Amino acid sequence: VWVGNLCYLTDIFEKLNILNRSLQGHDANIMVMHDKLRAFEATLDLLIEKTKQRRYRLLPRLAQYLESTEEVDNIPFIVEHLQSLKAEFNKYFPELGTDEFDVVRNPFEAVVNVLENDDQAQEELVRLREDSAAKMVFTTRNISDFWIAMKPEYKILSDRAIRLLMAFPSTYQCESAFSVMVTLKSKSRNRLNLQHDIRVCLAKTGPNIDLLVSN
């Protein structure tokens, strides 16, 4: 039973590691993070159901061990652990109001009533949905670039979308900055003021060499 539990824990921690890696990256936003977390919680529900049915194909190491031994699988431990893990996820990642996500993801398919508390935003959404040029921009750019491009004509709607997209959903970028700092600030450069150096290392914008030379 102990070895069976160990195999199960190996499988479930692998799934957690995969989730953790999927939540890292520069272009992630709160909508993407929310979808992946809710998908993992749905996976936990599925694992609980399959475990009660003694079907372990989704836990390959445990399944392989049970096929090679006469030991009885410890169902109560596994179900209890999965339920506890889901409870912890609900505690740390409470449900968000996701109605506005649809407007940001695809304003041309979203329901106008989602913005029922903001009449001006509703009016802009109605106009945007009939804007053929905006539809062309939407098909050729990512979400962030699209809403920035829409800001001059649809300011209220764009401001709402940009505020949502700007939220930092993880500490990934902060941790990346610390990693860069450790590389720059060595024992030989421990008095270095990192402000400008680290900005150059982290920025995605390339330098305008012609402008710098002309100055």
Secondary structure per residue as TSV (DSSP state, phi and psi in degrees):
chain	resnum	aa	ss	phi	psi
A	1	V	-	360.0	-39.7
A	2	W	H	-62.6	-43.9
A	3	V	H	-65.8	-38.2
A	4	G	H	-62.0	-41.9
A	5	N	H	-63.7	-38.5
A	6	L	H	-64.0	-41.9
A	7	C	H	-61.5	-42.8
A	8	Y	H	-61.1	-46.6
A	9	L	H	-62.4	-36.5
A	10	T	H	-61.8	-42.6
A	11	D	H	-65.2	-45.8
A	12	I	H	-71.5	-34.2
A	13	F	H	-70.6	-30.4
A	14	E	H	-63.4	-41.9
A	15	K	H	-64.2	-37.6
A	16	L	H	-66.1	-38.7
A	17	N	H	-66.4	-39.0
A	18	I	H	-63.2	-43.2
A	19	L	H	-61.5	-44.2
A	20	N	H	-59.6	-44.8
A	21	R	H	-66.6	-34.4
A	22	S	H	-70.2	-19.3
A	23	L	T	-89.8	3.8
A	24	Q	-	-102.2	151.7
A	25	G	S	138.6	158.4
A	26	H	T	-77.7	-29.9
A	27	D	T	-98.1	8.1
A	28	A	-	-72.1	145.1
A	29	N	-	-129.4	173.6
A	30	I	H	-64.3	-28.4
A	31	M	H	-68.9	-43.6
A	32	V	H	-64.3	-44.6
A	33	M	H	-60.4	-45.0
A	34	H	H	-60.0	-44.0
A	35	D	H	-63.9	-41.9
A	36	K	H	-68.8	-37.7
A	37	L	H	-67.6	-42.7
A	38	R	H	-67.6	-33.2
A	39	A	H	-65.8	-38.0
A	40	F	H	-67.4	-39.1
A	41	E	H	-64.0	-37.6
A	42	A	H	-65.5	-35.9
A	43	T	H	-64.1	-39.0
A	44	L	H	-61.8	-42.0
A	45	D	H	-59.7	-41.6
A	46	L	H	-64.8	-42.6
A	47	L	H	-62.7	-39.6
A	48	I	H	-62.1	-44.8
A	49	E	H	-64.9	-44.0
A	50	K	H	-67.5	-35.3
A	51	T	H	-65.1	-41.9
A	52	K	H	-62.2	-28.1
A	53	Q	T	-88.9	2.9
A	54	R	T	59.2	38.3
A	55	R	-	-114.1	116.1
A	56	Y	-	-119.0	22.7
A	57	R	T	-61.5	-28.9
A	58	L	T	-79.4	-7.1
A	59	L	S	-121.5	78.6
A	60	P	H	-61.4	-38.8
A	61	R	H	-67.9	-41.9
A	62	L	H	-63.7	-42.9
A	63	A	H	-61.3	-43.6
A	64	Q	H	-63.7	-40.9
A	65	Y	H	-65.8	-43.4
A	66	L	H	-66.0	-29.2
A	67	E	H	-72.5	-24.1
A	68	S	T	-101.5	7.4
A	69	T	-	-141.5	161.9
A	70	E	-	-93.1	0.5
A	71	E	-	-66.4	150.3
A	72	V	-	-86.6	134.0
A	73	D	-	-68.8	146.2
A	74	N	-	-94.2	76.6
A	75	I	H	-61.2	-45.9
A	76	P	H	-57.4	-39.7
A	77	F	H	-64.1	-45.4
A	78	I	H	-66.0	-46.8
A	79	V	H	-62.2	-43.9
A	80	E	H	-62.3	-40.7
A	81	H	H	-67.2	-43.0
A	82	L	H	-64.0	-40.7
A	83	Q	H	-65.7	-39.3
A	84	S	H	-65.8	-39.8
A	85	L	H	-64.0	-41.8
A	86	K	H	-64.9	-39.3
A	87	A	H	-61.7	-39.2
A	88	E	H	-66.0	-39.2
A	89	F	H	-63.6	-42.1
A	90	N	H	-64.4	-31.5
A	91	K	H	-71.5	-46.1
A	92	Y	H	-82.8	-26.7
A	93	F	S	-126.8	76.5
A	94	P	-	-65.9	160.2
A	95	E	-	-64.3	136.9
A	96	L	-	-103.1	159.0
A	97	G	-	-76.9	107.6
A	98	T	-	-103.3	7.1
A	99	D	H	-59.2	-39.7
A	100	E	H	-74.0	-15.9
A	101	F	H	-57.1	-39.8
A	102	D	H	-62.8	-37.5
A	103	V	H	-66.1	-40.2
A	104	V	H	-72.2	-41.8
A	105	R	H	-65.6	-47.7
A	106	N	-	-151.8	89.3
A	107	P	T	-65.1	-18.7
A	108	F	T	-81.9	-12.1
A	109	E	T	-114.8	-10.8
A	110	A	S	-72.3	153.5
A	111	V	-	-82.3	131.7
A	112	V	G	-62.0	-34.8
A	113	N	G	-65.2	-11.9
A	114	V	G	-59.2	-31.3
A	115	L	G	-100.1	40.6
A	116	E	T	-63.1	-22.2
A	117	N	T	-90.1	2.0
A	118	D	-	-136.7	96.4
A	119	D	H	-65.2	-38.2
A	120	Q	H	-66.5	-39.4
A	121	A	H	-65.9	-37.1
A	122	Q	H	-62.9	-42.5
A	123	E	H	-62.9	-41.1
A	124	E	H	-67.1	-37.4
A	125	L	H	-64.0	-40.2
A	126	V	H	-62.0	-44.8
A	127	R	H	-66.0	-40.1
A	128	L	H	-63.3	-38.1
A	129	R	H	-65.4	-21.2
A	130	E	T	-101.1	7.0
A	131	D	-	-90.9	104.0
A	132	S	H	-64.7	-38.2
A	133	A	H	-64.2	-40.0
A	134	A	H	-63.9	-37.0
A	135	K	H	-63.0	-37.9
A	136	M	H	-64.4	-43.0
A	137	V	H	-63.4	-39.6
A	138	F	H	-62.3	-34.8
A	139	T	H	-79.6	-14.3
A	140	T	H	-111.9	-6.0
A	141	R	S	-128.9	161.5
A	142	N	-	-76.5	173.8
A	143	I	H	-61.2	-45.3
A	144	S	H	-62.3	-47.9
A	145	D	H	-64.4	-35.2
A	146	F	H	-63.0	-48.4
A	147	W	H	-70.3	-31.0
A	148	I	H	-65.6	-39.4
A	149	A	H	-67.2	-29.7
A	150	M	H	-82.6	-11.4
A	151	K	T	-58.4	-41.6
A	152	P	T	-59.6	-35.5
A	153	E	T	-100.8	-27.8
A	154	Y	S	-126.3	66.1
A	155	K	H	-63.0	-49.2
A	156	I	H	-63.6	-45.8
A	157	L	H	-65.2	-41.8
A	158	S	H	-65.7	-41.0
A	159	D	H	-60.4	-41.6
A	160	R	H	-63.2	-43.1
A	161	A	H	-67.5	-43.1
A	162	I	H	-66.4	-38.2
A	163	R	H	-60.2	-38.4
A	164	L	H	-69.8	-41.3
A	165	L	H	-73.1	-24.0
A	166	M	H	-81.3	-16.1
A	167	A	S	-60.7	135.1
A	168	F	-	-83.7	108.4
A	169	P	-	-82.6	-11.8
A	170	S	S	-150.2	173.3
A	171	T	S	-93.3	14.2
A	172	Y	H	-57.7	-47.5
A	173	Q	H	-66.9	-36.3
A	174	C	H	-63.9	-44.2
A	175	E	H	-66.0	-35.9
A	176	S	H	-62.7	-39.8
A	177	A	H	-64.3	-40.2
A	178	F	H	-64.3	-37.3
A	179	S	H	-63.5	-41.9
A	180	V	H	-63.8	-40.6
A	181	M	H	-61.7	-41.7
A	182	V	H	-61.5	-37.3
A	183	T	H	-69.4	-41.1
A	184	L	H	-74.9	-42.0
A	185	K	S	-94.6	78.8
A	186	S	-	-87.4	179.6
A	187	K	G	-61.9	-29.3
A	188	S	G	-81.2	-13.1
A	189	R	G	-130.2	37.1
A	190	N	T	-72.3	-11.1
A	191	R	T	-99.3	6.4
A	192	L	-	-68.4	134.4
A	193	N	-	-84.7	113.1
A	194	L	-	-85.0	-5.4
A	195	Q	H	-52.3	-50.6
A	196	H	H	-78.8	-39.2
A	197	D	H	-63.3	-44.3
A	198	I	H	-71.0	-29.6
A	199	R	H	-64.9	-40.1
A	200	V	H	-65.0	-41.3
A	201	C	H	-67.4	-35.7
A	202	L	H	-91.3	-22.6
A	203	A	-	-69.3	141.3
A	204	K	-	-89.6	-17.2
A	205	T	S	-76.9	127.2
A	206	G	-	-76.3	149.6
A	207	P	-	-70.4	145.0
A	208	N	-	-88.4	89.3
A	209	I	H	-62.1	-40.3
A	210	D	H	-62.0	-42.4
A	211	L	H	-66.5	-42.7
A	212	L	H	-62.4	-41.6
A	213	V	H	-67.2	-41.0
A	214	S	H	-65.5	-27.6
A	215	N	-	-80.6	360.0
